[in-house]
């Protein structure tokens, strides 16, 4: 075993002895999360609320959308090739480059047999037989292994060696695609003979792709990948090969016990794309370890990808940014360690010819934007992506917070950082440090989270299955059932407690008064949840004083609007709903004309997506029997935020030939006021240039009369209708 393999083994053993199981960013219920099929959203939320018997006092009126889903990782769609294997990661999914592990795992073994004979020689080198007597102690002299003669030896020896493939059942890893954060240095199918499979969250879905120097043995491969047995329909395993059919490859889909069927379909769509594939493998360059693919692109004949991960695999691993460029002949990499002594670290890699360079690097958390000042004049804005802090927790390396960034430029320039004022390219300028909550186990062995705010003692008791019972000043008030990604508000004298259950990847949760994120009102505090196999998460509490409105931030680039307390009345200016995708954030406000209005308050694409939609048309059974009543929204330059209204309990499926992962958000009744009590809504964020085919249904799955086709264009949409039975194919 070489030194690098030894170092990696030590790292794995250290990591395996202190496993902190990552939580899955939860399903996209109202209103923030990965894009997915809409029809499952409302049913799942209502089932949880009914099963828990949630008190109205605990969550406020249903129109406040107290349950807020997970956000995925906030990354856009990325298309690249890893080791010659093409892959497209849907928005919000994790893509792990495991190719560096394949480079250091032994794939063959060599065994040799020897034969030979020798005669003892005297200490002076002469043969005892030649001298006829012993002049001292004999020294053995072996015959050389090449079969040649030595002084005092005989030429009667040789060597025979054979080379065999090491048959790891899961092969050696190339990449992983998942709807949750797969820890670096782990795979969902295990790692050779060194480490078992990574823990699969209940609603996790992943695709593992590995290389097999020998043949693929299907059943041992499936046995090595826990969760492959959860796939009951469609393909589970797909094999392919290199162009010379010298090396076999295989992809496997795995899923948790409560995986969303839409996510499984996304994984199987990618798996099916590997069918019959013949690839041209590329070898991993030296000097980097596995990493999360944060961005990717193509310029001319060169493709590139930016990764956040390990930049070395020594006994003290280092982390940072790695930029890979791949041409028809080679793959090159340059790395930048995470900045520790200055605000910005950077490097650049040449794209060849007239294609320019990719300048990239890391930046500290106080940086809010970066521009590249070119030697020839002018500036190029850089794209900033939040640093995935789970790297530090997974590998026991010092914690990092800040940015990984990149810019395509005609030449290398000077990276200039700014740290004040809002920026459309960056998240809030400084995220406050999270505090800590008190925990104890009571006399009955119940895990309890406690605190004191606004002059009142409070605590939450955590019970099995995600049930939390709330006590104020020693008296039980209510209970709520929350899974990872769930959130509620609880009013107490003097203010409101925001209570959230978030995956461990969420490192910050705080509230600002403005959508730019510059004025922090209050920061949340967190503790680990109890050791519940169904809930691997962190518990957050945010104490919101008095009453007010603001914006809740986590680790992504966009906030979500909130209001407190949970007022059951409805007055002009009240926030009645809010949500966000990785692209835009919106809110609904009750107007002084007795109707809701929709406002897009933030967008990763800048001000061109912002705007307000006026009062829509409510649904009523006489005017719109078995069909929707309104399509409107805010039509921006990069995204159209489409607002669709229909009968109470409306759900929908959204499909698109442009993107198999599309979806949207559907909620309950907009209001308790008049016709709005019979009106439900769905919201779809459609990128300009894409077409969605939307199939609205009642909550029980009964299709409405018309299927809607919507194409987004800059500043507008084009719509058409078709009968539900003959709706156009996506």
C-alpha positions as CSV (number, residue, x, y, z in Angstrom):
1,X,0.0,0.0,0.0
2,X,1.5,3.4,-1.0
3,X,1.7,6.4,1.3
4,X,-1.3,8.1,-0.2
5,X,-3.5,5.1,0.1
6,X,-2.3,4.7,3.7
7,X,-3.2,8.3,4.5
8,X,-6.6,7.9,2.9
9,X,-7.2,4.7,4.9
10,X,-6.4,6.6,8.1
11,X,-8.7,9.4,7.1
12,X,-11.5,6.9,6.4
13,X,-11.0,5.1,9.7
14,X,-11.0,8.4,11.6
15,X,-14.2,9.5,9.8
16,X,-15.9,6.2,10.4
17,X,-15.3,6.4,14.1
18,X,-17.1,9.7,14.4
19,X,-19.9,9.6,11.9
20,X,-22.3,12.6,11.9
21,X,-25.1,11.3,9.7
22,X,-26.1,14.1,7.3
23,X,-29.8,15.0,7.0
24,X,-31.6,15.1,3.7
25,X,-32.9,18.4,2.6
26,X,-36.6,17.6,2.9
27,X,-39.4,17.4,0.4
28,X,-40.6,20.5,-1.3
29,X,-43.7,21.3,0.7
30,X,-44.9,24.9,0.9
31,X,-43.0,26.8,-0.1
32,X,-39.2,26.4,-0.3
33,X,-37.3,23.5,-1.8
34,X,-36.2,21.4,-4.7
35,X,-38.3,21.5,-7.8
36,X,-40.4,18.4,-8.0
37,X,-43.8,17.1,-9.0
38,X,-46.5,19.2,-7.4
39,X,-49.2,16.7,-6.8
40,X,-47.6,15.1,-3.8
41,X,-47.0,18.3,-1.9
42,X,-50.4,19.3,-0.4
43,X,-51.5,15.7,0.4
44,X,-48.3,15.0,2.3
45,X,-48.5,18.2,4.4
46,X,-52.2,17.7,5.2
47,X,-51.6,14.1,6.2
48,X,-48.9,15.2,8.7
49,X,-51.1,17.9,10.2
50,X,-54.0,15.6,10.6
51,X,-51.9,12.8,12.1
52,X,-50.4,15.2,14.6
53,X,-53.6,16.8,15.7
54,X,-51.8,20.2,15.5
55,X,-53.5,22.8,17.5
56,X,-54.4,26.0,15.7
57,X,-52.7,28.0,18.5
58,X,-49.4,26.3,17.7
59,X,-49.2,27.0,14.0
60,X,-51.5,29.9,13.4
61,X,-54.1,30.0,10.7
62,X,-53.4,27.7,7.7
63,X,-53.1,30.6,5.4
64,X,-49.8,31.6,7.0
65,X,-48.0,28.5,5.5
66,X,-46.4,27.6,8.8
67,X,-44.5,24.6,7.3
68,X,-41.6,25.6,5.2
69,X,-39.7,22.9,3.2
70,X,-36.1,22.3,2.6
71,X,-34.1,24.2,0.0
72,X,-31.8,21.5,-1.5
73,X,-28.3,22.9,-1.9
74,X,-29.4,26.0,-3.8
75,X,-27.2,25.2,-6.9
76,X,-28.5,25.5,-10.4
77,X,-28.4,22.7,-13.0
78,X,-24.9,21.5,-13.9
79,X,-23.8,19.5,-16.9
80,X,-20.3,18.1,-17.1
81,X,-18.3,14.9,-17.7
82,X,-16.4,13.1,-14.9
83,X,-13.9,10.5,-16.0
84,X,-15.5,10.5,-19.4
85,X,-19.0,9.8,-18.0
86,X,-21.5,12.5,-18.9
87,X,-23.8,13.7,-16.2
88,X,-26.4,16.5,-15.6
89,X,-27.2,17.4,-12.0
90,X,-30.7,18.8,-11.6
91,X,-31.0,22.1,-9.7
92,X,-30.7,21.5,-6.0
93,X,-29.1,18.0,-6.3
94,X,-25.6,17.1,-5.2
95,X,-23.0,15.9,-7.7
96,X,-19.9,14.3,-6.2
97,X,-16.7,13.8,-8.2
98,X,-15.2,10.6,-6.8
99,X,-12.7,10.0,-9.6
100,X,-9.7,10.9,-7.4
101,X,-10.6,7.9,-5.2
102,X,-10.5,5.6,-8.2
103,X,-6.9,6.8,-8.8
104,X,-5.6,5.6,-5.5
105,X,-7.6,2.5,-4.9
106,X,-5.7,-0.6,-6.0
107,X,-7.6,-2.3,-8.9
108,X,-5.1,-5.1,-9.6
109,X,-2.9,-7.4,-7.5
110,X,0.4,-9.1,-8.6
111,X,1.6,-12.5,-7.2
112,X,5.0,-14.0,-8.0
113,X,6.6,-17.4,-7.3
114,X,10.3,-18.0,-7.0
115,X,12.6,-21.1,-7.3
116,X,16.3,-21.4,-6.7
117,X,19.1,-23.1,-4.9
118,X,22.4,-22.1,-3.3
119,X,25.5,-23.3,-1.5
120,X,27.0,-21.9,1.6
121,X,30.1,-19.8,1.2
122,X,32.8,-18.9,3.6
123,X,33.1,-15.5,5.2
124,X,35.7,-14.6,2.7
125,X,33.4,-15.4,-0.2
126,X,35.0,-18.7,-1.2
127,X,33.0,-21.9,-1.3
128,X,33.4,-24.2,1.6
129,X,33.3,-27.1,-0.8
130,X,36.2,-25.6,-2.7
131,X,38.3,-25.1,0.4
132,X,37.4,-28.4,1.8
133,X,37.2,-27.0,5.3
134,X,35.4,-24.4,7.3
135,X,37.4,-21.2,7.9
136,X,34.5,-19.6,9.9
137,X,30.7,-19.3,10.1
138,X,29.0,-19.9,6.8
139,X,27.0,-17.0,5.2
140,X,24.0,-17.9,3.1
141,X,24.1,-16.6,-0.5
142,X,20.8,-16.7,-2.4
143,X,20.8,-17.1,-6.1
144,X,19.6,-13.8,-7.9
145,X,15.9,-13.9,-8.7
146,X,16.7,-13.3,-12.4
147,X,18.1,-16.7,-12.6
148,X,21.7,-15.6,-13.1
149,X,24.7,-17.2,-11.3
150,X,26.4,-15.7,-8.3
151,X,29.7,-16.5,-6.7
152,X,29.1,-19.7,-4.9
153,X,25.6,-20.1,-6.3
154,X,24.0,-22.1,-9.1
155,X,21.9,-20.8,-12.0
156,X,18.9,-23.0,-11.1
157,X,16.2,-20.3,-10.2
158,X,13.4,-18.1,-11.8
159,X,10.4,-15.9,-11.2
160,X,6.8,-16.2,-12.4
161,X,4.3,-13.4,-11.8
162,X,0.6,-13.0,-12.6
163,X,-1.7,-10.0,-12.4
164,X,-5.3,-10.3,-11.3
165,X,-8.2,-7.8,-11.1
166,X,-9.4,-7.0,-7.6
167,X,-13.1,-7.7,-7.7
168,X,-14.7,-5.1,-5.5
169,X,-18.4,-5.7,-5.8
170,X,-19.1,-2.0,-6.2
171,X,-16.1,-1.4,-8.5
172,X,-14.2,1.9,-8.0
173,X,-16.3,5.1,-7.7
174,X,-16.5,7.6,-10.5
175,X,-19.4,9.9,-9.5
176,X,-22.6,10.1,-7.3
177,X,-25.7,12.1,-8.1
178,X,-28.1,12.5,-5.1
179,X,-30.9,14.7,-3.7
180,X,-29.0,14.9,-0.4
181,X,-25.5,15.7,0.7
182,X,-23.4,12.6,0.3
183,X,-20.4,13.0,2.6
184,X,-17.1,13.3,0.8
185,X,-15.0,10.2,1.1
186,X,-18.1,8.0,1.4
187,X,-20.4,6.5,-1.3
188,X,-23.9,5.0,-1.1
189,X,-22.4,1.7,-2.2
190,X,-19.4,1.7,0.1
191,X,-15.8,2.1,-0.8
192,X,-13.8,-1.0,-1.8
193,X,-13.0,-3.0,1.3
194,X,-12.4,0.1,3.4
195,X,-15.7,1.6,4.3
196,X,-19.4,0.6,4.3
197,X,-22.1,2.4,2.4
198,X,-23.0,5.9,3.5
199,X,-26.2,6.3,5.6
200,X,-29.3,6.8,3.3
201,X,-31.9,9.2,4.6
202,X,-35.5,7.9,4.5
203,X,-36.3,10.2,1.5
204,X,-32.9,10.1,-0.1
205,X,-32.4,9.1,-3.7
206,X,-29.0,8.6,-5.4
207,X,-27.3,7.3,-8.5
208,X,-23.8,5.6,-8.0
209,X,-21.6,5.1,-11.0
210,X,-18.5,3.0,-10.8
211,X,-15.8,1.4,-13.0
212,X,-15.1,-2.3,-13.0
213,X,-11.7,-3.4,-14.3
214,X,-13.2,-6.9,-14.6
215,X,-16.8,-7.8,-15.4
216,X,-19.8,-6.4,-13.6
217,X,-21.4,-8.9,-11.3
218,X,-24.9,-7.6,-11.0
219,X,-26.1,-9.3,-7.8
220,X,-23.1,-8.5,-5.6
221,X,-23.2,-5.0,-6.9
222,X,-26.8,-4.6,-5.9
223,X,-26.1,-6.2,-2.5
224,X,-23.3,-3.7,-1.9
225,X,-25.8,-0.8,-2.5
226,X,-28.4,-0.6,0.3
227,X,-31.6,0.9,-1.0
228,X,-31.5,-0.6,-4.5
229,X,-34.1,-3.0,-3.3
230,X,-36.4,-0.1,-2.6
231,X,-36.8,0.5,-6.4
232,X,-39.9,-1.4,-7.4
233,X,-40.4,-0.1,-10.9
234,X,-38.1,0.9,-13.7
235,X,-34.4,0.3,-14.1
236,X,-32.2,-0.2,-11.1
237,X,-28.9,-1.0,-12.8
238,X,-27.4,-0.1,-16.1
239,X,-24.1,-1.1,-17.6
240,X,-21.9,0.5,-20.3
241,X,-18.3,0.5,-21.3
242,X,-15.4,2.5,-22.7
243,X,-15.0,2.9,-26.5
244,X,-12.6,0.0,-26.6
245,X,-14.8,-2.2,-24.5
246,X,-11.8,-2.8,-22.2
247,X,-13.4,-1.6,-19.0
248,X,-17.0,-2.1,-17.8
249,X,-19.0,0.6,-16.0
250,X,-22.3,0.4,-14.1
251,X,-24.8,2.8,-12.6
252,X,-27.1,1.9,-9.7
253,X,-30.1,3.7,-8.3
254,X,-30.7,3.6,-4.6
255,X,-33.5,5.1,-2.5
256,X,-34.7,5.4,1.1
257,X,-37.8,3.9,2.4
258,X,-39.9,7.0,1.9
259,X,-38.3,8.4,-1.3
260,X,-40.4,10.7,-3.4
261,X,-41.4,8.9,-6.7
262,X,-40.6,12.0,-8.6
263,X,-37.0,12.0,-7.4
264,X,-36.7,8.3,-8.2
265,X,-37.9,9.1,-11.7
266,X,-35.2,11.8,-12.0
267,X,-32.5,9.3,-11.0
268,X,-33.9,6.6,-13.4
269,X,-33.9,9.1,-16.2
270,X,-30.2,9.7,-15.8
271,X,-29.6,5.9,-15.4
272,X,-31.4,5.3,-18.7
273,X,-29.2,7.8,-20.4
274,X,-26.2,5.5,-19.7
275,X,-27.8,2.6,-21.7
276,X,-25.4,1.6,-24.5
277,X,-23.0,4.4,-23.8
278,X,-19.4,4.1,-25.0
279,X,-17.1,6.6,-23.3
280,X,-13.6,7.9,-23.6
281,X,-12.2,7.7,-20.1
282,X,-10.1,10.5,-18.7
283,X,-7.6,9.9,-15.9
284,X,-7.8,12.1,-12.8
285,X,-5.0,14.7,-12.5
286,X,-2.9,14.6,-9.3
287,X,-3.2,17.1,-6.6
288,X,-6.9,17.0,-5.6
289,X,-9.4,14.8,-3.8
290,X,-13.1,14.2,-4.2
291,X,-15.3,17.3,-4.3
292,X,-18.8,18.7,-4.8
293,X,-19.4,20.0,-8.3
294,X,-20.6,23.6,-7.8
295,X,-20.6,24.9,-11.3
296,X,-19.8,23.7,-14.9
297,X,-19.7,24.9,-18.4
298,X,-18.1,24.6,-21.9
299,X,-16.1,27.1,-23.9
300,X,-15.1,26.0,-27.4
301,X,-13.6,22.5,-27.2
302,X,-12.9,22.8,-23.5
303,X,-15.3,21.8,-20.7
304,X,-14.7,23.0,-17.1
305,X,-16.1,22.3,-13.7
306,X,-15.6,24.0,-10.4
307,X,-15.5,21.8,-7.3
308,X,-15.4,22.5,-3.5
309,X,-13.7,19.7,-1.7
310,X,-10.3,18.2,-0.8
311,X,-7.3,19.8,-2.4
312,X,-5.0,17.2,-0.8
313,X,-5.3,13.7,0.7
314,X,-2.6,13.9,3.4
315,X,-2.7,13.1,7.0
316,X,-3.9,16.7,7.5
317,X,-6.3,17.1,4.6
318,X,-6.8,20.6,3.1
319,X,-9.9,21.9,1.5
320,X,-10.5,24.5,-1.2
321,X,-11.6,25.2,-4.8
322,X,-10.5,23.0,-7.7
323,X,-11.0,24.0,-11.3
324,X,-10.9,21.1,-13.8
325,X,-10.6,21.6,-17.6
326,X,-11.1,18.7,-20.0
327,X,-10.2,18.6,-23.7
328,X,-10.2,15.7,-26.1
329,X,-6.6,14.8,-25.0
330,X,-6.3,15.6,-21.3
331,X,-7.8,16.8,-18.0
332,X,-5.9,19.5,-16.0
333,X,-6.6,21.0,-12.6
334,X,-5.6,24.0,-10.5
335,X,-6.5,24.3,-6.9
336,X,-6.9,27.2,-4.4
337,X,-7.0,26.4,-0.7
338,X,-9.7,28.0,1.4
339,X,-8.8,31.5,2.4
340,X,-7.5,31.9,5.9
341,X,-5.3,34.9,6.1
342,X,-6.8,37.2,3.4
343,X,-10.3,37.9,2.1
344,X,-9.8,36.5,-1.4
345,X,-7.6,33.7,-2.8
346,X,-7.6,33.2,-6.6
347,X,-6.0,31.4,-9.6
348,X,-6.9,31.1,-13.2
349,X,-6.9,28.3,-15.8
350,X,-6.4,28.9,-19.5
351,X,-9.3,27.7,-21.8
352,X,-7.1,27.6,-24.8
353,X,-7.0,29.7,-28.0
354,X,-9.2,32.8,-27.9
355,X,-11.5,31.3,-25.3
356,X,-9.9,33.3,-22.5
357,X,-9.6,32.1,-18.9
358,X,-11.7,30.9,-16.0
359,X,-10.6,32.9,-12.9
360,X,-11.7,31.3,-9.6
361,X,-11.1,31.0,-5.9
362,X,-12.4,31.3,-2.4
363,X,-13.5,34.3,-0.3
364,X,-14.2,35.1,3.3
365,X,-17.7,35.4,4.6
366,X,-17.6,39.3,4.8
367,X,-17.2,39.5,1.0
368,X,-20.5,40.4,-0.7
369,X,-19.2,40.6,-4.3
370,X,-16.2,40.2,-6.5
371,X,-15.3,41.9,-9.8
372,X,-12.3,41.1,-12.0
373,X,-10.5,44.2,-13.1
374,X,-9.0,43.4,-16.5
375,X,-5.5,44.7,-17.6
376,X,-7.0,45.9,-20.9
377,X,-9.8,47.8,-19.0
378,X,-13.2,47.1,-17.8
379,X,-14.5,44.6,-15.2
380,X,-16.1,41.2,-15.2
381,X,-18.5,40.3,-12.3
382,X,-17.8,37.0,-10.6
383,X,-20.4,34.4,-9.6
384,X,-20.4,33.6,-5.8
385,X,-21.7,30.4,-4.4
386,X,-22.0,29.7,-0.7
387,X,-19.2,27.4,0.6
388,X,-20.6,24.0,1.5
389,X,-19.7,24.0,5.2
390,X,-20.6,20.3,5.5
391,X,-17.2,19.6,4.1
392,X,-15.7,20.7,7.4
393,X,-18.0,18.7,9.6
394,X,-17.7,15.5,7.5
395,X,-13.9,15.5,7.5
396,X,-13.0,17.0,10.9
397,X,-11.0,19.8,9.3
398,X,-11.2,23.4,10.6
399,X,-14.6,25.0,9.9
400,X,-14.9,27.3,6.9
401,X,-17.6,29.8,6.0
402,X,-17.6,32.0,3.0
403,X,-17.6,31.7,-0.8
404,X,-16.4,29.7,-3.7
405,X,-16.4,31.9,-6.9
406,X,-15.6,32.0,-10.6
407,X,-15.6,34.3,-13.6
408,X,-15.1,33.7,-17.3
409,X,-12.8,36.5,-18.7
410,X,-10.8,37.2,-21.8
411,X,-7.7,37.5,-19.7
412,X,-6.6,37.1,-16.1
413,X,-7.3,40.2,-14.0
414,X,-7.2,41.4,-10.5
415,X,-9.9,40.1,-8.1
416,X,-11.5,43.0,-6.3
417,X,-13.8,42.3,-3.4
418,X,-16.4,44.5,-1.8
419,X,-18.1,44.0,1.6
420,X,-20.8,46.6,1.9
421,X,-24.2,47.1,0.2
422,X,-26.6,44.6,-1.4
423,X,-25.3,42.5,-4.3
424,X,-27.3,40.5,-6.8
425,X,-24.4,38.0,-7.1
426,X,-24.1,37.3,-3.4
427,X,-26.0,36.3,-0.2
428,X,-26.2,38.7,2.8
429,X,-22.9,40.4,3.7
430,X,-22.4,38.8,7.1
431,X,-24.3,35.9,8.6
432,X,-24.5,36.1,12.4
433,X,-23.0,33.2,14.4
434,X,-25.6,30.8,15.7
435,X,-26.0,30.5,19.4
436,X,-26.7,27.4,21.5
437,X,-29.8,26.2,23.3
438,X,-30.0,24.3,26.6
439,X,-30.9,20.6,26.6
440,X,-31.5,18.0,29.2
441,X,-33.2,14.6,29.6
442,X,-36.1,14.7,32.1
443,X,-37.0,12.0,34.7
444,X,-38.9,10.0,32.1
445,X,-35.9,9.9,29.7
446,X,-37.5,12.5,27.3
447,X,-35.1,14.8,25.4
448,X,-36.0,18.4,26.2
449,X,-34.9,21.7,24.6
450,X,-35.3,24.7,26.9
451,X,-34.9,28.5,27.0
452,X,-36.2,31.8,28.4
453,X,-37.5,34.6,26.2
454,X,-39.6,37.7,26.9
455,X,-39.6,36.8,30.6
456,X,-41.1,33.3,30.1
457,X,-39.6,29.9,30.5
458,X,-40.3,27.5,27.7
459,X,-39.3,24.1,26.5
460,X,-40.0,21.5,23.8
461,X,-40.1,17.8,24.5
462,X,-39.0,15.7,21.5
463,X,-40.9,12.4,21.1
464,X,-40.5,9.7,18.5
465,X,-41.5,10.3,14.9
466,X,-40.9,14.1,14.9
467,X,-43.5,15.0,17.6
468,X,-42.7,18.1,19.7
469,X,-44.7,19.1,22.7
470,X,-44.5,22.7,23.7
471,X,-44.6,23.9,27.4
472,X,-44.7,27.5,28.5
473,X,-44.1,28.5,32.2
474,X,-44.5,24.8,33.1
475,X,-47.8,24.2,31.3
476,X,-48.2,22.2,28.1
477,X,-49.7,24.4,25.4
478,X,-49.7,22.4,22.1
479,X,-47.9,19.8,20.0
480,X,-46.7,19.7,16.5
481,X,-45.3,17.1,14.1
482,X,-42.3,18.3,12.1
483,X,-39.9,16.4,9.8
484,X,-36.5,17.7,8.7
485,X,-37.2,21.0,6.9
486,X,-40.5,21.7,8.8
487,X,-41.0,25.1,10.5
488,X,-43.8,26.7,12.6
489,X,-44.4,29.8,14.7
490,X,-45.7,29.8,18.3
491,X,-47.0,33.0,19.9
492,X,-46.1,33.7,23.5
493,X,-46.6,36.9,25.5
494,X,-44.0,39.4,24.3
495,X,-43.3,37.8,20.9
496,X,-43.2,34.7,18.8
497,X,-40.9,31.7,18.8
498,X,-39.9,30.4,15.4
499,X,-39.3,26.7,15.7
500,X,-37.6,24.8,12.9
501,X,-36.2,21.3,12.2
502,X,-33.5,21.6,9.7
503,X,-30.9,19.2,8.2
504,X,-27.4,19.5,9.7
505,X,-26.2,21.2,6.5
506,X,-28.0,24.4,7.6
507,X,-25.4,26.4,9.5
508,X,-27.3,29.7,9.9
509,X,-30.8,30.8,10.5
510,X,-31.7,34.4,11.1
511,X,-34.1,37.2,10.3
512,X,-33.5,40.6,8.7
513,X,-35.8,43.5,8.1
514,X,-34.9,43.9,4.5
515,X,-34.7,41.6,1.4
516,X,-31.1,42.6,0.8
517,X,-30.2,41.0,4.1
518,X,-28.2,43.9,5.6
519,X,-30.2,44.6,8.8
520,X,-30.3,41.6,11.1
521,X,-33.2,41.6,13.5
522,X,-32.5,38.4,15.4
523,X,-30.3,35.3,15.0
524,X,-31.4,31.7,15.7
525,X,-29.9,29.2,18.1
526,X,-29.7,25.4,17.6
527,X,-29.0,22.0,19.2
528,X,-28.9,18.5,17.8
529,X,-32.1,16.6,17.8
530,X,-32.5,13.5,20.0
531,X,-31.1,10.2,18.6
532,X,-34.1,9.5,16.5
533,X,-33.6,7.2,13.5
534,X,-36.4,9.0,11.6
535,X,-35.1,12.5,12.3
536,X,-31.4,13.2,11.8
537,X,-31.6,17.0,12.2
538,X,-30.8,20.2,14.1
539,X,-33.5,22.0,16.2
540,X,-33.5,25.8,15.7
541,X,-35.4,28.4,17.8
542,X,-35.6,32.1,16.7
543,X,-37.1,34.5,19.3
544,X,-39.0,37.2,17.4
545,X,-39.9,40.2,19.6
546,X,-43.3,41.9,19.5
547,X,-44.7,41.9,16.0
548,X,-43.3,42.6,12.6
549,X,-42.4,41.5,9.1
550,X,-39.0,40.5,7.7
551,X,-37.0,37.9,5.8
552,X,-35.7,34.6,7.0
553,X,-32.3,33.6,5.8
554,X,-30.4,30.3,5.8
555,X,-27.3,29.5,3.8
556,X,-28.7,30.0,0.3
557,X,-28.7,33.2,-1.8
558,X,-32.3,34.1,-1.3
559,X,-34.5,34.8,1.8
560,X,-38.2,33.9,2.4
561,X,-40.6,36.6,3.7
562,X,-42.1,36.0,7.2
563,X,-44.5,37.9,9.6
564,X,-45.3,37.5,13.2
565,X,-47.4,36.9,15.3
566,X,-49.8,34.4,13.8
567,X,-52.9,36.7,13.5
568,X,-56.1,34.9,12.6
569,X,-57.7,38.1,11.3
570,X,-56.9,39.4,7.8
571,X,-56.1,43.1,7.3
572,X,-54.6,45.1,4.5
573,X,-50.9,44.7,4.4
574,X,-50.8,41.3,6.0
575,X,-48.5,38.7,4.7
576,X,-50.6,35.6,3.7
577,X,-48.0,33.4,2.0
578,X,-44.4,33.3,1.0
579,X,-42.0,31.0,-0.7
580,X,-38.7,30.6,-2.6
581,X,-37.0,28.5,-5.2
582,X,-33.2,28.6,-6.0
583,X,-34.1,31.3,-8.6
584,X,-36.7,33.7,-7.0
585,X,-38.3,34.6,-3.7
586,X,-41.9,35.8,-3.6
587,X,-44.6,36.8,-1.1
588,X,-48.4,37.3,-1.2
589,X,-49.9,40.3,0.7
590,X,-53.6,41.0,1.4
591,X,-54.5,44.3,-0.3
592,X,-56.9,47.0,0.8
593,X,-59.3,45.8,-1.9
594,X,-59.9,42.5,-0.2
595,X,-57.8,40.4,-2.5
596,X,-54.3,38.9,-2.5
597,X,-51.4,40.3,-4.5
598,X,-48.2,38.5,-5.6
599,X,-44.7,40.1,-5.4
600,X,-41.3,38.8,-6.4
601,X,-39.0,40.3,-3.8
602,X,-35.6,38.8,-4.8
603,X,-34.0,36.9,-7.6
604,X,-30.6,35.5,-8.4
605,X,-30.9,37.1,-11.8
606,X,-31.2,40.6,-10.4
607,X,-33.8,43.3,-10.6
608,X,-35.1,42.1,-14.0
609,X,-37.3,39.4,-12.3
610,X,-38.8,41.7,-9.6
611,X,-42.3,43.0,-9.7
612,X,-45.9,42.7,-8.5
613,X,-49.1,41.0,-9.8
614,X,-52.4,42.7,-9.0
615,X,-55.6,41.1,-7.7
616,X,-56.3,37.7,-9.5
617,X,-59.7,36.2,-10.3
618,X,-61.1,33.9,-7.6
619,X,-62.5,30.5,-8.4
620,X,-66.2,29.8,-8.2
621,X,-68.2,26.7,-9.3
622,X,-70.6,28.6,-11.6
623,X,-68.1,30.5,-13.6
624,X,-65.3,28.0,-13.7
625,X,-66.7,24.5,-13.2
626,X,-63.9,21.9,-13.2
627,X,-61.2,24.3,-14.5
628,X,-58.8,27.0,-13.4
629,X,-60.0,30.6,-13.0
630,X,-56.8,32.6,-13.5
631,X,-53.2,32.5,-14.9
632,X,-51.1,35.6,-14.1
633,X,-47.9,36.5,-12.2
634,X,-44.7,38.4,-12.5
635,X,-43.0,37.9,-15.9
636,X,-39.3,38.8,-15.6
637,X,-36.4,38.9,-17.9
638,X,-34.9,35.6,-16.7
639,X,-37.8,33.8,-15.0
640,X,-41.6,33.9,-15.2
641,X,-43.3,33.5,-11.7
642,X,-46.6,32.1,-12.8
643,X,-49.7,32.3,-10.5
644,X,-52.4,29.8,-11.2
645,X,-55.7,29.7,-9.3
646,X,-58.4,27.0,-9.2
647,X,-60.8,25.1,-6.9
648,X,-60.1,24.4,-3.3
649,X,-57.8,21.4,-2.9
650,X,-56.2,21.9,-6.3
651,X,-52.9,20.1,-7.0
652,X,-50.9,19.8,-10.2
653,X,-48.3,17.9,-12.1
654,X,-45.8,19.9,-14.2
655,X,-43.7,18.3,-17.0
656,X,-41.3,19.8,-19.5
657,X,-39.2,18.4,-22.3
658,X,-36.6,21.1,-21.4
659,X,-36.1,19.8,-17.9
660,X,-37.3,16.5,-16.4
661,X,-37.0,17.8,-12.8
662,X,-39.6,20.6,-13.1
663,X,-42.3,21.2,-10.5
664,X,-44.0,23.9,-8.6
665,X,-45.9,24.6,-5.4
666,X,-49.5,24.2,-4.5
667,X,-51.3,25.3,-1.3
668,X,-54.6,25.2,0.4
669,X,-57.2,27.9,0.3
670,X,-55.8,31.4,-0.2
671,X,-57.9,32.9,2.5
672,X,-60.9,32.5,4.8
673,X,-62.5,35.5,3.1
674,X,-65.5,34.9,0.8
675,X,-64.8,33.4,-2.6
676,X,-61.1,33.1,-1.6
677,X,-61.9,30.4,0.9
678,X,-62.9,28.2,-2.2
679,X,-59.8,29.2,-4.1
680,X,-56.5,27.3,-4.2
681,X,-53.3,28.3,-5.9
682,X,-50.2,26.9,-7.6
683,X,-47.0,28.8,-8.3
684,X,-44.5,27.8,-11.0
685,X,-41.1,29.5,-11.6
686,X,-40.4,29.0,-15.3
687,X,-37.0,29.9,-16.8
688,X,-37.2,32.1,-19.9
689,X,-37.1,29.9,-23.0
690,X,-38.6,26.8,-21.3
691,X,-42.1,25.3,-21.7
692,X,-44.1,23.7,-18.9
693,X,-47.1,21.5,-19.5
694,X,-49.3,21.7,-16.3
695,X,-51.9,19.1,-15.5
696,X,-54.2,20.5,-12.7
697,X,-56.1,18.0,-10.6
698,X,-58.3,17.9,-7.6
699,X,-56.6,16.7,-4.4
700,X,-57.9,13.2,-5.0
701,X,-56.2,13.1,-8.4
702,X,-59.3,13.8,-10.5
703,X,-58.0,15.8,-13.5
704,X,-59.5,19.2,-14.2
705,X,-61.0,19.9,-17.6
706,X,-58.0,21.6,-19.2
707,X,-54.3,21.1,-19.4
708,X,-52.2,24.3,-19.6
709,X,-49.1,24.8,-21.7
710,X,-47.0,27.8,-20.7
711,X,-43.8,29.1,-22.4
712,X,-41.8,31.8,-20.7
713,X,-40.3,34.6,-22.7
714,X,-38.6,37.9,-21.6
715,X,-41.4,40.0,-20.0
716,X,-44.2,37.6,-20.8
717,X,-45.6,34.1,-21.3
718,X,-47.4,32.3,-24.1
719,X,-50.2,30.0,-23.0
720,X,-52.5,27.4,-24.6
721,X,-55.1,24.9,-23.4
722,X,-56.0,21.4,-24.4
723,X,-58.5,18.8,-23.1
724,X,-57.1,16.8,-20.2
725,X,-57.5,13.6,-22.3
726,X,-55.5,14.9,-25.2
727,X,-53.0,17.2,-23.6
728,X,-49.7,17.7,-25.4
729,X,-46.8,15.5,-24.5
730,X,-44.0,17.2,-22.6
